Amino acid sequence: MTPTSRESTWHVARRCLAMLLRLQQGPASRQALIAAVKEREGEDAYSDVAGEKLQKRFEQDKRRLWDHLHVKMKYSGQRKGYELTTWERPLLNLPDAELETLALLADTFQPESPHSESVQRLVERLVAWLPASRQRAYHKMRGLQPELDLRLRDNEPIAADVWQQVLEGYNARQVISFDYISPYREDPTPRQHHVEPWDFYFSERGHWRLRGYCRFNDGPAGPWEPHDYITYRLNFIQSGTVRILPQKLPGIRPLGKPKPVIYRLSPTLVRSGIGLRREFIAPPTLTPLEDGWVRVTGKTYDIFDLARNLLYYGDKCVVEGGPDLLRELQTLVAGLETVYCP
């Protein structure tokens, strides 16, 4: 490093490592990063400078993180703080036993499981910090390999090249692009999607699904940038269109656009312990009502699945809000009326 004449190389290095350690905890403001450095290295970590001189040293340390440790931090207005965005060297390593434990956690807490979102987020972060060779070992332990028999578990055929390319992009934690034809659109024109592949799982409805953060979508109406989560069925991804793009997934899963939901569950469902759907981002708020019903209030990224699963409960579930869930259910019910009501 090239510290100033008043600072030793190791003094500056320890300061940069203290910033890195704080960034691993999560987004932090400039003041929080400076405070973290002083907490670990002492109040004289910046030689008692203040004001513009302190700001200058902070900016120098930011550059040194990249120049010498190949770690880049960037300010996020959405998260209101600096966060790790790129690192070219691993920040963590683990023995095989701990990798097996991570694989067990990831396999156990699938999207249909309670608390799956928080567990998967923790596992993803730890795996992202591992060396590439250890990441490959982790994915091998999970069994997420392009094997034919796993693909054939789906109720509908999945093209072999789609299966292999999607899994390869998912395992490599890289953005993928593909053409997708949704069965719920009357227009059969494929839409091209550029997606961060975050969750790959076998759904309770018998289909392999990819839950991804869609960065870009191009179709008949023109290009746009959803910046939100979409759940894709692999059998609707078009053969020959999947591409693994050079961009790596960010170290922290994007927040997406959570949608509020409110519904009431009957005493029957409450007693049986069902109705707290896996689609919630975090555990919902439960409010007991006088008639024995319970009001469930929470947020989800997955309106599509949540609406269909709540509809399954029939008159034992009453949806009160939010607007996206109500609109989806109204569309479903209107469609059912055309089929079943003379």
Helices and strands as residue ranges (DSSP letters): H 9-25, H 30-41, H 51-69, E 71-76, E 81-87, H 96-108, H 116-128, H 132-142, H 148-151, H 160-172, E 174-180, E 191-202, E 208-219, E 222-224, E 228-233, G 234-236, E 243-248, E 259-265, H 267-272, E 285-288, E 294-300, H 303-311, G 314-316, E 317-321, H 323-340
